[in-house]
């Protein structure tokens, strides 16, 4: 049996390091090459206000584990205790199992966490909505806890907002973190250039990471590069960037490992 290809993990650090360890435990060689850095919001006043008044919403939708981390860093600082989540009465919506796990680790009451069905084809807003649509009625308020770009501008989850508003609810947004393009270091650039040509498999979990890679290497030839993308929209971004071969898979570790090991 041939060895699996080297996998390039592009998630933010330290998440990338954790994935490298998990893949190694499954016999998959991997290296971390974070293509997104996570930074605090430029102004956390809105986040502090949301953390103080969390129960004014019927649900908080966390877009990612980083949204959970940013929110709870603020929440715990205000509450003065890591166990203050026992006072939470509102529901938490997670677009996938990774975010749901982050919520559980943050001690959000497990009975108040909603996520897509375990066998959903994709973990995204659409599959989440299939589980939570009946919670929304006229007057329901939902807060989307999300990230922003380096300039502090937030965007995304417009499809979910439209569904909520069509059902009579309303949506607020708050920024819990910023996504920043890492400054390219010589070692990282060398790894990226080699991995585009040597048969490594790029594990892509963000369209923004693809754009940042292109920004690092605007003149590079991506035609020999291979990628495994965790969502069709990310796969589309990889193809548009010039990746020669792009496959998709669901984001849980077991699905990723299965896809890697099944490759010829």
C-alpha positions, 0 to 999 in steps of 0.5 A: 500500500502506498503512503498517503501524500503529504498534506499542507494544512492551511488553517489558522495557527494553532488550529493548523498544528492540532490538525497536523497532530491528528492527521499524523495519528492517522498515518497521514504526513502533514505540515502546517502552513497557516494562510490566515491569522486570527486577530482581535476586533479593531473595536470590541465595544459591540462584542462586549455589549452582546456578551453582557446581554446575550439572552436578549436574542433567541439564538446566537449563530457562531460561524466558526470555532474562532467566533466561539473563542472570540466571543467567550474571551470577552464573555468570561472577562466580563463575567469574571468566571469561566462557568457563567455560561450556566446563566445562558438561556438562549440557543447556540447555532453551529454550522458544523460539528467543529463549531459545536464542539467548540461550544461544548468545550466553552461550557455552553449548555449542550441541550441548547446547541443546534447543528446540522444532521450528522449525515448532512452532505455539507456543513453550512448555513443551508444544512443548519437551517434545516434543523433550526427553521422551526425555531424562527417565528415573527419577533425571533431575534438572532445574533450572528457572531462572525469574523471580519476582514483586516479592515474590520469589515464583516460580511457573509451568512446573507443566505441565512439572514434572508431565511430568518427574515422571510420567516419573520425574524430579525438578524443582528451581527457582531464581530468576534475576530478579524481574519488577517493575511499572514506576512509571508516569511521565507520559510513559508514561501519556500514550503508553499512553492515546493508544495505547489509542484511536488504532489502535496495535497493542500487541505483548504477550509477557507476561500480567503486562505486561497486568496491569501496564497495567491497574494503570496505567490502571484506569479506561481504556476498552480496547474500541478497543485492538488487540493482537498476542499471542505466545501464546494465554494472553497473548491470553486475558489481553488479552481479559479486560483489555478489549482490543477486538481481539486476534490471535495470532502466533508470537513470532519477529520474522519472524512478528510482522512478517508478521502486522503487515503482513498486517493490513487 
